[in-house]
Amino acid sequence: MKVPWRACWWWWTVVVLLVLLASLDLTEGKRAKGRGKKGRKYGSRSSITKYKSEASAAYYNHNGGAKITTWSHFESEYVLGRKIVFMCKAMGSPRPVITWFKDGIELYAHSFFQVHEWKEGDGDIKSKMEIDPATQMDAGYYECQADNKYAVDVKGFSADYLLQFE
């Protein structure tokens, strides 16, 4: 008895492998733009290159839009019981507001978490976020978001703890 080609398990294996290979981005082994380890998005959001109208292009490319100019390193390792510090400096007109997030959730002040802000010049703002003392629960993905009425800019930071033996 001859088995039809549709019933052959190897045929379906080949089809699945071809579909998977076709969906992979094999551009010289580089990571996709804007992606870090484990596919997490970090850094600024990519800029929009196609606009529906001249008005939308003028809105997104406004000179006074919030822009983060200085920020902490992307990956940080901290020692348990010590202090974690992240910095973020932004500019814009009107002056941007800086908001801190951990794993996508906005951070609010508590006894072990503090945010210090300094206004510099006409449209600059500097923000320092501190966690002291750091625990295992503080490991995660942090974001600094600067926004005003013209734009939003986001920078991300990954933090993980180190085990120190004395």
C-alpha positions as CSV (number, residue, x, y, z in Angstrom):
1,M,0.0,0.0,0.0
2,K,1.4,3.3,-1.0
3,V,1.1,6.2,1.5
4,P,0.2,9.6,0.0
5,W,2.8,12.4,0.2
6,R,0.6,14.4,2.6
7,A,0.8,11.7,5.3
8,C,4.6,11.5,5.3
9,W,6.0,13.0,8.6
10,W,9.3,13.9,6.9
11,W,7.4,16.1,4.4
12,W,5.8,18.1,7.2
13,T,9.2,18.4,8.9
14,V,10.7,19.9,5.8
15,V,7.8,22.3,5.3
16,V,8.1,23.5,8.9
17,L,11.9,24.0,8.7
18,L,11.5,26.0,5.4
19,V,8.9,28.3,7.0
20,L,11.2,28.8,10.1
21,L,14.2,29.6,7.9
22,A,12.2,32.0,5.8
23,S,11.1,33.9,8.9
24,L,14.6,34.3,10.4
25,D,16.6,37.5,9.8
26,L,20.0,36.2,8.7
27,T,21.7,39.5,8.0
28,E,25.3,38.8,8.9
29,G,24.4,37.5,12.3
30,K,23.6,40.9,13.7
31,R,20.9,41.5,16.2
32,A,17.8,43.3,15.1
33,K,18.2,47.1,15.5
34,G,17.1,48.3,19.0
35,R,17.2,44.8,20.6
36,G,19.5,43.6,23.3
37,K,19.9,40.3,25.0
38,K,16.9,38.0,25.0
39,G,15.1,40.3,22.5
40,R,14.4,43.1,25.0
41,K,14.0,46.5,23.5
42,Y,16.3,49.2,24.8
43,G,17.4,52.7,24.1
44,S,15.5,55.2,22.1
45,R,12.5,54.3,20.1
46,S,13.3,54.3,16.4
47,S,12.4,57.4,14.5
48,I,9.4,57.5,12.1
49,T,10.5,57.8,8.5
50,K,7.1,57.9,6.7
51,Y,4.7,60.6,7.6
52,K,1.0,60.9,6.5
53,S,1.2,64.6,6.1
54,E,3.5,67.7,6.4
55,A,1.8,68.6,9.6
56,S,2.6,65.2,11.2
57,A,6.2,65.5,10.0
58,A,6.5,69.0,11.6
59,Y,5.0,67.6,14.9
60,Y,7.4,64.6,15.2
61,N,10.5,66.6,14.2
62,H,9.8,69.6,16.4
63,N,12.9,71.4,17.6
64,G,11.5,71.7,21.1
65,G,10.7,68.0,21.5
66,A,12.0,66.1,24.6
67,K,15.3,64.4,24.0
68,I,17.5,62.5,26.4
69,T,21.0,63.7,26.0
70,T,22.9,61.8,28.7
71,W,22.0,58.5,30.4
72,S,23.5,55.6,32.4
73,H,25.1,52.5,30.8
74,F,22.7,50.0,29.4
75,E,23.7,47.1,31.6
76,S,24.5,47.5,35.3
77,E,25.5,45.0,37.9
78,Y,25.0,45.8,41.6
79,V,26.1,44.3,44.9
80,L,23.4,43.3,47.3
81,G,23.0,45.7,50.1
82,R,24.7,48.6,48.2
83,K,23.3,51.5,46.2
84,I,22.0,51.4,42.6
85,V,22.2,54.7,40.8
86,F,20.8,55.6,37.4
87,M,21.2,59.0,35.7
88,C,19.1,60.6,33.0
89,K,19.5,64.1,31.5
90,A,17.0,65.6,29.0
91,M,16.4,68.8,27.1
92,G,13.4,70.3,25.3
93,S,11.1,73.4,25.2
94,P,9.0,73.3,27.3
95,R,11.2,71.6,29.8
96,P,10.5,67.8,29.8
97,V,9.3,65.8,32.7
98,I,11.3,62.7,33.6
99,T,9.5,59.5,34.8
100,W,11.2,56.3,36.0
101,F,9.8,52.8,35.2
102,K,10.8,49.3,36.3
103,D,9.7,46.4,34.1
104,G,7.1,48.7,32.5
105,I,5.6,49.9,35.8
106,E,6.0,53.5,37.0
107,L,8.1,53.8,40.1
108,Y,6.9,55.8,43.1
109,A,8.9,57.0,46.1
110,H,9.3,54.7,49.1
111,S,11.8,54.5,51.9
112,F,14.5,52.7,49.9
113,F,13.9,54.6,46.6
114,Q,14.7,58.3,45.9
115,V,14.6,60.5,42.8
116,H,16.6,63.8,42.8
117,E,16.0,66.3,40.0
118,W,17.9,69.5,39.0
119,K,16.7,72.1,36.5
120,E,19.6,73.4,34.3
121,G,19.3,76.4,32.0
122,D,16.0,77.1,30.1
123,G,15.0,73.6,29.0
124,D,17.4,71.0,30.6
125,I,16.5,68.7,33.5
126,K,18.7,66.1,35.2
127,S,17.3,63.2,37.2
128,K,19.1,60.7,39.5
129,M,17.3,57.6,40.7
130,E,18.8,55.8,43.7
131,I,17.8,52.5,45.4
132,D,19.6,52.0,48.8
133,P,20.0,49.3,50.0
134,A,19.6,47.1,46.9
135,T,18.0,43.7,47.1
136,Q,17.4,40.8,44.8
137,M,13.9,42.2,44.0
138,D,15.5,45.3,42.5
139,A,16.9,43.3,39.5
140,G,15.1,44.1,36.3
141,Y,14.7,46.5,33.4
142,Y,14.5,50.2,34.2
143,E,13.5,53.0,31.9
144,C,13.9,56.7,32.0
145,Q,11.2,58.5,30.0
146,A,11.4,62.2,29.1
147,D,8.3,63.9,27.7
148,N,6.9,67.2,26.8
149,K,4.0,68.3,24.6
150,Y,6.1,67.6,21.4
151,A,7.9,64.3,21.9
152,V,8.7,61.4,24.2
153,D,12.1,59.8,24.5
154,V,13.0,56.7,26.4
155,K,16.3,55.0,27.5
156,G,16.5,51.6,29.1
157,F,18.8,50.1,31.6
158,S,19.2,46.5,32.7
159,A,20.2,45.8,36.3
160,D,21.2,42.4,37.8
161,Y,22.9,41.6,41.1
162,L,26.3,40.1,41.8
163,L,26.9,37.5,44.5
164,Q,29.9,38.5,46.6
165,F,31.5,36.0,48.9
166,E,33.8,37.3,51.6
